[in-house]
């Protein structure tokens, strides 16, 4: 992932996210069919842009940071492949929320 961060920087209020993958095997080792796998609408922020410009030209700071876990919408995002890994680009306003780290 470090190579991706050096080569790709999202523009404006866009965020690069690595989605969590659903479980493909049960705790007992049984394979879970794709139709029965639960969707995981969460991901970890990998890279962020500098922020969008408001009407007077100042940059609005981003509300998410690298390493944070975000709740993703069911649809949306632009899929890209970097270093043979799948990532998605979202606008910051598309996120439904973010999770606080465990204290």
N, C-alpha and C positions, 0 to 999 in steps of 0.2 A: 504494500500500500504506500510505502514511502516514496517510491518512484512516481506514482500517480500524483502525489501532492506536489512534487517538484515540477511536473510537466503540465498540469492542468489547473487553471484557476478560473472559477466561474466569474462571470461578469455581473455587475450591478447587484441585484437582490436575488441572485440565483444560488442554489445550494446543491452540492454533489452529495448523494446519499448512497450508502450500501445497505440494501434491504436485508432484513433477517430472513433466513431460509426456514421453511417449515420442517417439522420433524418428519423423517422418512421411515424411521423404525420406532417401534414401541420400546418401553423399558425392558420388556422380555425378549427383545431382539426380532420381533415379527415385522415384516415389511408392511408399511401402511400404503394402500393404493392411493394414487394421486387424487382420485375423486373424493377420498375421505380425509385428505390432509387439510388441516386448519390453515386458513389464510393468516399471515402474520403481517398486519399493517403497520409495522414499525421498522425503523432503520436507524443507522448511526450516521451522523454528519461526518463527512470525510474532508470537505473543503467548502469554504464560503466566499462569496464575493464581498466587495467593500461596502455594498449597500446601495439603495436607490437614491436618486436625487429628488428632493422635494421641489415645490414651485419656485422657491427663491434660490435654488441651485446648491444648497448645502446637502451633504450626504447624510442620509438617515442611517444610523448604525444598525447592524443586524441584531436580531434578538436570539439567534442560535449561534452556537460556537462548535468548533471541531471537537468531536468526541461525545457530544450530547446525543441522547436517544430521542427521536421524534415520532409522533403518531402521524401516519401517512393517510391520504385519502384513498378510497377504494380504486379510483381511476385517476389517471393523470401522470405527469412526469414524462421525461424523455429518456429512453433507454440508450445508453452508450456502453461500448466495450473498451476498456483500457487495460492493457497488460493481461489479456485473456480473462478478465473479471468483469462482471456485469454491475454497472452503476446506473443511477437515475439522477436526472437534474430536475429540480423543482424550483418554483418561485417561492420565496419565503412565506408569502401570504397563503399558499396552498396547504401548509401544514395545519393539522387540526390541534396540535399541542405538543409539548415536550415534557419529558419525565425528569423529575428531580433525582439527583443521584442519592443513593442510600447513604444515610448519615451514620 
